[in-house]
Amino acid sequence: MVIILKVLKRLIHVSLGRKNADLVLKNCNVFNSFTGEFIEGDIAITSGYIAGVGKYSGKKEINLDNAYVTPGFIDGHVHIESSMVSPLEFAKAVVPLGTLTAIIDPHEIANVLGEEGIKYILNSTKDLPMNIYVMLPSCVPATSLETSGSRLTAENLKKFIDHPRVLGLGELMDYEGVLETSEEILKKIEIAKNKIVDGHAPGLKGKKINAYASAGIKSDHECINVEEAKDRLLCGMYLMIREGSVAKNLKDLLPVVNENTVHRCFFVTDDRNPEDIIELGSINHMIKIAVDYGIDISKALQMATINAANYFRLDKLGAIAPGYIADILVFEDFKEFKPKIVFKDGKLVAKNGKIISKIKTKTEKIGNTMKVKEPKESKLKVPAKSEKAYVIGLVPGQLITKKLKMKLPIKDGYFRPSPSKDVVKLAVFERHKYTGNVGVGFLHGLGLKKGAIASTVAHDSHNIVVAGVKDEDILLAVKELIRMSGGIVVVEEGKVKGSLPLPIAGLMSDKKIHNVYSKLKKLKKLCLELGIHHYNPFMVLSFMSLPVIPEIRLTDKGLVDVNTSSIISVSVKE
């Protein structure tokens, strides 16, 4: 980030006290990101930059009465699509919570729309009251084990790499491609040039994590325990500490944070739904958890600000210091880490939890992305070639699953669900290319006793994923999703009980976040009535088709053994 000459001259004059600042925040307890201490003083702001901290006069002065002041928070890795709203609505939600910078990976919408998805994100985020930077989606599709709406090659990504808000290459999920020196994967790393490459390597250790890091991959957000976290730090990687709506790894990883490691750690939300954003918060929520856990407040604030800025080479963000952008949060106290006042580029943008600035941004239009063959009941039959079936086993609070072997009811030569054993049918319908592909398997641990739930939010390729007890309800749910151009639906005994349309690529609503939140709450209540007690049933469902996280998943091409990267039969060979 380069300050233009005219602004630079004025900045120097104000820093020296030769000229009055545009704005001075008087009597502050200022958090210094570099030393980890709070300093009493005034903050002088001019042309959107901080001129200095000390004693200053300004054209406008605001007395903060010894309030605590910190830099704006930075979310180091987030998929806006998981908020289920447009980038504009996402910003309205997180800016009042203090998140003024987000490094996003448009991986989800790119899997549906390819280059057009990246363009949508870049165009929709350029005039928001927060800094939005993009890491180019590196794995679209993530594997060949599913059908995505698009395929992004190194040549496709090359078109975007020099965009001023593109910081590098997003989470490189195809770690096997890296280890096997896939030419296409290495070409993608190469086009990142001197920019950053983010990682995604669950369970990788030993020589494999060495090889992965040697390819220039500098971070990982998939660590679930201290051992994995230490392995990454030892390899010179940054540790992205994640607390999403499903994957909650924060408390498990905090023991690795100490005086020697803290500067290599920062916070990310990865995937947070509207309910968690509204009820819990964003990065501010992670700071609170960390401090309540026992992490020193200065370390927690550093992980929320300067550490991420340093990793992403954003040299004007993450601190309240001379020459830094005036992204500033004001707190009465640190009980909830919710700022009372928020300044972006030195301008007041939010107060008391609400956006107050007028946002001028164009809403990009996206057409219907549902290209699905008419669903048929015959596609849902699972031949029983043995007494036992491989079943996907949920692991509470984690993205990983277990490969279970279970005896299921058999009728007319086909496996059937067993609600009494907490086993329901799971199906994935291809929705991008009219292939007619349908993968069918079984899921344990969802709690569903009757009806069906379905969604077009299904990581990573976002085909239709549906869990149900009866085939009739499964088919009705799929037909309703097609009718409303994508979204979420709950069905019971042949009736649609509730739905949430997501017309933006089948991933995001075009409504306000509180509208989406309200509908999700109603859908969640319906899920409880069907027997599902998971805190976030739809996000749990969305990850059942993610074939890059162990042990077993389901895609439109069939049941996937992630450990062997292969399609397997549902029937267990004894």
Secondary structure, 3 states (H helix, E strand, C coil): CCCCHHHHHHHHHHHCCCCCEEEEEEEEEEEECCCCEEEEEEEEEECCEEEEEECCCEEEEEEEEEEEEEECEEEEEECHHHHCECHHHHHHHHHHHCEEEEEECCHHHHHHHCHHHHHHHHHHCCCCCCEEEEEECCCCCCCCCCCCCCCCCHHHHHCCCCCCCEEEEEEECCHHHHHCCCHHHHHHHHHCCCCEEEECCCCCCCHHHHHHHHCCCCEECCCCCHHHHHHHHHCCCEEEEEECCCCECHHHHHHHCCCCCHHHEEEECECCCHHHHHHCCCHHHHHHHHHHHCCCHHHHHHHHCHHHHHHCCCCCCCCCCCCCECCEEEECCCCCCCCCEEEECCEEEEECCEECCCCCCCCCCCCCCCCCCCCCHHHHCCECCCCEEEEEEECCCCCCEEEEEEECCEECCEECCEHHHCEEEEEEECCCCCCCCEEEEEEECCCCCCCEEEECCCCCCCCEEEEECCHHHHHHHHHHHHHCCCEEEEEECCEEEEEEECCECCCEECCCHHHHHHHHHHHHHHHHHCCCCCCCHHHHHHCCCCCCCCCEEEECCEEEECCCCEEECCECCC
